Amino acid sequence: MHIAILTFEGYNELDSFVALGILNRVKKPGWRVSIASPSAKVRSMNGVVVEAQTTLEEAASADAVVVGSGLLTREVVANPVLMSQLKLDPSRQLLAAQCSGTLVLAKLGLLQGVSACTDLTTKPWVQEAGVDVLNQPFFARDNVATAGGCLASPYLAAWIIARLEGIEAAESALHCVAPVGEKDQFVSRAMSNILPFLSVKVLKTA
């Protein structure tokens, strides 16, 4: 099971690394979570350099893809060469976008007729792309999920785990990272945001 986290130049560390940390709480043979970037190294909005673990082309064959956000997302979507590498397909992949990552999915035409979540800065750009933006942290329809606000990253990670490995696995991963003394409340709150969107399918993708 391969999950790729798309991480571009100017990326937001919270989006990429929080998702990476929670998704890696699943300890199963063959479970792999990778930072996927257009170059060997990318620098974050705060100067943190990370090495890519896989390519954008390889991400196209991943079981699930998280599209992270960053300061340069509008430059990403305006780059036809870069966008042409993002051959994402919700018919065979779980797709999850965080904040301005929602703009990437919108520009790829993957949010047609689907409401979405994003951060307040990105909201007008996503609306200009013809997408209805919701005032909530998380929304999913079928195999596509979006989240708004950096600290909504756990919701995306939990949704992916729940879809691929089940609700108990998602709750366990969240429990691992939750603050001591607040674990039950943290897990309950996070799951309350994603459970309404798991009623259609809670199963492993094939």
Number of C-alpha atoms within 10 A of each C-alpha: 15 16 25 27 29 26 31 26 23 19 25 24 22 18 28 26 16 18 25 22 15 23 23 18 18 17 11 9 7 8 13 16 22 22 22 27 23 17 14 12 15 19 17 19 15 11 12 12 15 17 13 20 14 19 18 25 16 14 25 18 17 22 20 28 27 30 24 28 30 23 16 16 22 15 11 18 19 12 11 10 10 13 15 13 15 17 13 22 16 15 10 15 19 23 27 28 30 34 31 31 30 32 32 25 23 23 17 16 13 17 23 14 10 16 16 31 30 31 23 14 11 20 23 15 17 26 14 11 15 17 23 17 21 15 14 15 23 25 25 21 14 14 18 23 27 29 28 29 19 20 14 24 28 26 30 30 23 28 27 29 27 24 21 21 16 17 20 11 18 27 19 17 24 25 20 13 16 16 12 10 8 11 15 14 13 18 22 14 12 20 20 12 18 20 14 11 17 17 9 9 13 18 14 14 15 8
